[in-house]
């Protein structure tokens, strides 16, 4: 177990909200097949909304610019005016989820058989990266799904593959007697110009395929036809669902991504309107007033423009009526650009405050080098959020581990894995939160903790570089070897550049205190 566990609530979690690996009765997928064949009409509204939010997160909000079209605006005018995107949604989601799995916890299954297998699966699938993405997807769209796939695996090479699904790619049906327990899941993807649906239960998987789109065809291909029906040997529904909040009363929960999405829509709309106003202000409309219809100005640089009188006379004499002179001017409105920006910034700050995101985390405006303590205080809301979400994600990781062992044991004929899935427990230990910027006072604090016996020199290396125990051991060994090589090459440079050890620093402090006491 990593020594970072000393700095986390190391409480094993045995039960997850989806801990019931099988609902205890055979699920008949026929009751859901009609819904899937129709293209999931009852789930389509939520899935389409999730797809739109995902597009804004992926900086592709231009696909949904119809939101910014005015009621009386023609398509030509709408396409002609400028559009601005802010990227606010993606920035906030990334900031909110930046500490929980960067790095992630060390995980240990209570039984050696299960632990050896899980460590191998975690390394094969880069679990921290998957969980980090799952955290972002659930913050954005309330829920994400991790599929446990062993069908295409090789037990000697890669027995399990984790596949991550966003909320726009799956829907779930729950137990009527327990709305937080899923009994069937349907995932949606694109395959060979077709929409493919795969409907899963704890014993079967049914595949549905839509008609293949041909060139020039505009149909969305949502109508699907039932294809092969297959049974699987996983022994459970092979999905773990990661929610923004624990699904206690209902499987569907709400997430802050909904608020942040609407904030970005409002920001982008205001930015587009502001850009349009500035563009018109910088390119005003020229107006010639009181000139004859056949007047054609000859405008050249550094030439005077002669303006005719206002009204030509009708008759033999010709000429112009000595009335008001013609004039040229621009239609230019005075736009309070500074006031508009100030209002927009205040709205953004209000949204950041409602999301518990420090302004310093997104502004990146530093007037000078701050101390490590000051940086920790600024980032404290984000770090506190990550710490508060650890127990919830411990339940998700426990559920994932238990389903992984069950699915692999049944699929590959390994009863020992199924047994340890039923009897074992998962222990998670998150490392101490740290900042990406290391400052001198943080180093001084770490050295003081080592001197006081609160941590070891090895733990200081782990915290300083943000690495695990094994990497820290290798780095400490490399440091020691480099000192020996430097001393052998040039003892004088070695004596100057080798930093004092924590013991030497403490001894120097004691000597200094003794000298001060004697002087008094």
C-alpha angles and dihedrals in degrees: 000000000000116000086230085082088082087074100049137062097266098197116145116233114212101171127053128188086255094041092126095090092190125025089229097248135069111267114223107217092195091084089062099038095084091054092051094046089055090055097259096288094174092050096036096087094057093040092050091048089050090049091054092050090048090052091054090048089052091052091251098114089127086081088070100041089129084090088072097048115115122232096246096035119115122224090248093053091044093053091045099057124078125264127202129197124201105193087219095141096053093045093053095045092050092049093048093051099038100102109039100073102016087113106003128212128281108248129206128181112217094234121061096224093056094039094055091051095045094049088054092049092047092052092047093052101036090237097192090058092048093048092047090054091044089053090053093047093049092047089051101041105013097248144039130184129222112202120207106217122184099151095093095035135108115217092216095047111024114345098179133033121194115214119194120214127191123220091259089060104052145034132197138212116206136208109277089223095048116031093194096058115082118216100175135023132191121199123197128207143148120261126174094339089312135107110240126198122191115194114201135194129166091274109021145040123201122195124212125188130192124216115282114258115240127205110286094014114133100188113119093225096230096139106092133191123218112250130172123358114210137178122222132203100219093112092218142047098282097223134096115198121213112204132190087232130017109274097236104144099019139004092238114072134174125251136199089241089081091060094044091049093056090045090056091048089054092045094048091047092051092046091051092049091047092049091049091051093048091048092053091045091053091045105041124184115259116227128193110196127194098009127132119263093247095050112127116182120217103212118191131157116271093009128121116240113221112214119206123225119269107257129030117223120242114225145056096302095055120186130114134299110250092240131123116326123248117253141195124219144147130251099231125160121208106241122197095220093164091052092049091051091048091053091047093050092050090052091050091049090050090053091048091051091050089051093048091239115145113235089227089062092064103025098059088196110147121171091193145342109304125206121256090248091054091050090049090052091051093049094041096106092056094045091047089051091052092049092048091052095051097087090050093051090045087065091050092049090048091051091048092050093047093048091045092054092044095048095045093045094052096040097048097033096250106144091178089066092051090050094051090047089060098043106030132087133209123234118198125193120185119202121242112281112258139179125242090234117071114206131190094250089054089054090048090050091050093049089050091052090052091049091049091051094245092123139004128250088251091055089051089056090050092052095042096052098027094236136132129260097265093050090047091053091052091048093049090050091049091050091052092048091048090053091053092047092048092048091050092049098044120356092189094058089042093055092050101044103039106103118228118262121244089254091054091048091051091047090051090051092051091050091049091050090050092051092049091050092051091049091054 
